[in-house]
């Protein structure tokens, strides 16, 4: 099959938030010809492209747009969500996509990204798998409860626009894929799910494996991109509400907030016993030294890669119900993580695991096994291939009726 693959961000490096597409492209490459079209940001490096060359028949990149001030970023974000025609990198991507589709070479397309929504009309009659990935509108809606009045007003505008785009993507896709069953249920809202498939993220188990057969000391870790509002909120919650309670029982407990782009507010909140690392080349050394991975997420959407990676490293996990739901298996089975909500209950679960580690508890093999059984990239690539075949069948059936 010859596939046109469109993404809103370049799927490398693997810390970019687009690792899903890197692994799916790598899985498709042995059996299909794939042409990748991606919008790229200001941090794009030619070496990033080289990482995808073995897996793509051709790669076309678009952007970045000039300027990187906060106002410019906000304007671009609004422009990308607006109902009117796109401009700049998205417009160039749309023009290239139309030319490629007109060549008649392609059998189907995989489309991802809400900012790239204007490109859809260039795909013509090509069968399209729309990867909605996560329920962005649910994440934005959850964020309405938090932040300043200005932030909440901005999120309300974003919610209206994102929900409109999500509905349009659902209508246009010949087949729809989602990162989790939860996200599918939230977006489909009781509608027929016969043209949907859950294609979850996976974990590279050769990379995410621990070297030590013992847990760390009194270290608690949370990781992620720290300017992402759900992550920032969870990190602040750990620092301000959870860890003070933990330290009443474990005075030497340390908290490591690991990940790039910590906000000024998060940096200012750090105190004795808390380390905010900023960007690190490798998260695994922090997971090796952890006795607990804490994920008190209160809003957000999609699958929780950070939790899966900790589980793959056999680190005991304490999570909010929202975070735990984000790692539920495709068959509905629940992950072997401790679930708690309120600060006191969450802290009690953290303390129990720190104490157990201090008494010689072994790494959490059950978490590793759960990931091995439910979250592999090979299995999810096969599900995407099934979605592509389903899109072709639906497109052909429509043509026969028409």
N, C-alpha and C positions, 0 to 999 in steps of 0.2 A: 504494500500500500504506500502511496506517496502522500505525505501529510504536511499541511501547512500549520505551523505551531506558533501562536501569537501570545505574547506575554506583556504585561505592564511593567516588568522590571527584568533585568538580565539575570538569568539563573546561576550566577556565580559572582562572588565567592559564596560558600555554603553558609556564611553568617548573614547573607543578604536578606533573608526572609523568603527567598524564592527557591530554596533547596528542593522543594517538591518537584519543580519542573526540571531541575538538573537530573534528579534520579529517574524521573519518568522518561525524559529524553534518552538517557543512557540505556534504560530498559528497552525502549522502542528501537534503538539503532540497529541491533543485529538482524531485525526482520523487516524493517521499513526504511524508506528514504524520507528524511525529515528536513524541512526548510524552516528555520527559526527566524521570526521577526520580533524584535524586542525594543521597547523604549528603555533607554539607559539614563542613569543619573550622573551627577557631576563627579562621583567617585569611580566611574567606569575606567578600567585600565585595559589596554590591549591584551595583557596576559590573561584577563578573565575570558576573553574570546577564545584564546588558545585552549583553555580547559574544555570548551564545548566542541572544538573542531572535530575530535574523533567521533562525535555522536550526531553530527548534523551534515547533511548534504550541502547546505549553504546557510550562511548566517547574515542577516541584515539588521543593523542597529540604527536607532533614531534618537537624536538628542546628544547631550542634554540641552535644554533651553538655556539661553543666556541669563546670567544673574543668579545669585543664590541667597539673596537677603530674605528675611522672614516675610516681608510683604510680598516679594515676588513668589515665594513658595506658596503663600496663601492664595494669591491670585491664580497661580497655575492649578492649585487644587480645585478651586471653585470652577475654573474654566473646564477642567477635566470632567467635572460632574454636571456641567451645565447642559441644558437641552439643545443649545445651538451647536452649529458645526464646530469641529475641533480646529485647532491651528497648531503650528509648530511641529514637534516630533510626532504627535498623534496623527496629524494631517498627512505628513510624509509617509508614515506607516500605512495609512489607509490607501494612499495612491499606489504604493508598491504592492500591497495586497491585491488591489483591483487588477493590476497588470499581471501578477502571477496567476490569479484565478482565471483571467481571460486566456492564458496560455493553454488551458485545458489539461495540464499535466497532473493536477491534484485530484485525489480520490476523496479526501475529507479534510476537515480542519479541526484543530483543538484551539479553543479561544478562552483566554483567561484575562481578567482585569476589568474593573469598572471604569477606570479612567480611559481605557482603550475602547470603551463602548461604541464611539462613533465609527470604528473600523468595521463593525458587524455588517453595515449596509454594503460594504465593498465585497463581501464574500458571495454575493449573488445566490445562485442556486446550489452552491457547494454544501454537502452534508456537514453539519457543524455539531461538535461536542462542546458544550459550554461548561467550563469548570468554574462553578460558583464558589467552590472551595468552602468558605465559611459564611455564616450568616452575619455579614457586616452590619446590616441594619440592627440586629439584636445587640451587637457590641456597642453601637452608637447609642441605641436606646438605653442600654444599661448605664452608659456614661452620663446620661442626663441627670442622674442623682448626685453626681460628684463634680467638683471643680467650681470655678468662679461663675458669676452671673454671665460674664462675657463668653466664657468657655461653653456654658450650657446653651446659650443662644446660638453659638456657632454650630454646636452639635445638633440642635433642633433643625437648622437649615440643612445640615449634612444628612440627617435622617430622612427628611422628605425627598431629597435628591437621590440618595442611595436606594431607598425603597422603590422609587420610580424606575431606576435603572435595573434593579434586581427583577422586577416584574417584566421588563422588556427582554431581559436575557432569558428568562424562563420561557417566554412566548417564542423567541427566535430559535432556541436550541432544538435540534432534532433529537438530541439526547443530552441529559444533564448529569453532571457528576458533582459530588459533595465530599468534603473531607470527613464527615461523620454523619451518622444517622440523626443526631440531634440537630445539626445544621439543616439537613434535608427537611426534617419535620417543621422547623421554624420557618423556612422559606416557602415550602409547598402549602402550608396552612390547610391541611386536610384535602388538598387536591390529589388527583390521580398520580401515583408515583411509578406507574409502569414504565415510563421512559426515563427513569433515574437509576443511578448506580452510586454506591458509596465507594470512593477511591480514597482511602485514608492515606496519611503519610506513613512512611516507614522509618526504620532506624538501620543504619549501616552497622551491623553487629560486630564486624571485624574491627571497626574503629572504636565504637562505644562499648568497650570491655575493660574491666578493671584489672590491674596488675597485682594489687595487694589483696590478700585473702582475709584481711581484718579491716574493720571500719576505722575512721579517723578518731580524733579526740572529741572535743566538745564543739565542733564546728557545725553550723547550720548554713546552708547555701540556698540562694535563690538566683536564677539566671534568666537572661533574656535581653531584648533590646529595651533599654531603660527610658527612652523617650516615648515609647508606646504607652498610651494612657493606662490601660489595664495593668501593665507591669509596674509603672511608676507608682500607681495607687497601692498595689500589693506590697511593693518594697517599703513604702512609707508606713503602711499598716504593720509590717513586721518590726520596723525600727521603733515606732512610737507606741504601739498597742500590745504586741505579742512578746517581744524580747524582754521588756522590763519585768513581765510576769515570769518568764522562763528563768531569769537570773536570780529570782528569789530562791529557787531550788538548785540551780546550777550557776553559781556566781561567775564561773570562768567561761561561760558559753560565749562563743564568738559568732557573729553574723557576717557572711560574705555576700554582698550584692554584686553579681558578676555579669558584666555585659556592657556593650558600647552605648554611647550617647546618654549618660546619666544627666538628668535635668539639673539646673541650678538649685531647684527646691530640694531635690534628693541629695545633692552634695551637701547642702546646708544642714540637712537633717541628720547626717552621719555623726555619730558620737562615739565615745570610748567603747571598745568592744565590737564596733561595726566598721567594716572595710567596704567602701564602694570602689571597685577596681577600675571602672571604665573598660575600654576595649582590651581584650586579652586574645592572644593567638590561639589559645587552647583552653577550653573550659574543663577538660578532663582532670587535670591536676587538682582542681578545686573540688570536684566530685569525689576524687580518691580520698581526700582528707576529710570529707563530710561524714557525719553520722546521721544527718537528717537533711533531706531536701524539702523545703517548705514552699508551698504554692497557695497562698491565701487569696486567690483571684476572686474578685467580687463582680466583675463584669468582663465581657470579652466574648469571643466566639471561636469556632474552629477547634482543631485538634491541638493538644498541648505538647508540642515537640520537646520542650524543656523537661516535662515530666517523663515522657517516654525515654529520653536520654538518661535521666537519673535512674530510672528503673532498669534500663539496660546495663548500667554500671552497678546494679545491685545496691543502690542507696535507698534506705527506707524513706518513704514519702509520706508527708502529712499535707493534705490538700483540702481546699474548700470543695463543696459539692459541685460547683461549676467547673473547677479544674478537673475533678475526678470524672465528671461526665464527659469531659473532653478526651479522655483516654479509654472510654468504654469500647469494647471490641465490637466488630461488625455483627457478631451473633448476639449482641446484647449483654454479654458477660461483663461483670464489673472488674476493674483493676484491683489488685491487692494493695490498696493504699488506705491509710487512716484518714477519715473524713471528719472535719470539724469546722464550725463556722465562727462562733463568738470568740473573742480574744482569749478568755480564760480556758475554754475548752480546747482551743487550738494549741495554746501554750502547754496544757497538760499532756497532749499527745506528743508534742516536741520533747518535753521533759522525759517522758517515759522512754523514748527512743535514745535520748542522750544517756540516760542512766543505764539502759540495757547495753549500749555500746561500751560504756565504762566498765561494765561487768563482763565484757568479752563476747557480746552477741556477734554472731556471724553476719556477713553481708546478706542482703535480702534476695536470696536465690529465686523466690517466688515471683518477684517483679521481673527479673531477667527472663524467666521462662514465659511469663505472660507476653512480653514483647516478642520473643522468639516465635510464639505461636500465632500472634495476631497482627504484627506490624512489620512485615518484610516488604521491601520494594519490589521484589520479583512478583509476588502475589498481586500487588496493586497495579503493576504494569499490565498484567494479564487482564485485570478488571477494566483498565482503560482501553485495551484492545477490544474487549467485548463491547464497550460503549461505542467505539468507533464503528464496529460492525453493525450495531443496533441503529446508529445514526444513518448509515448507508441504507439499511432496510427501510427505515421510516421515510427517508427522502424518496426512495424508489416507489414506495407505496403511494406517497403523495402525488408523484408524477403520473402514476397510473390512473388515480382518481381524477386528477386534473385534466 
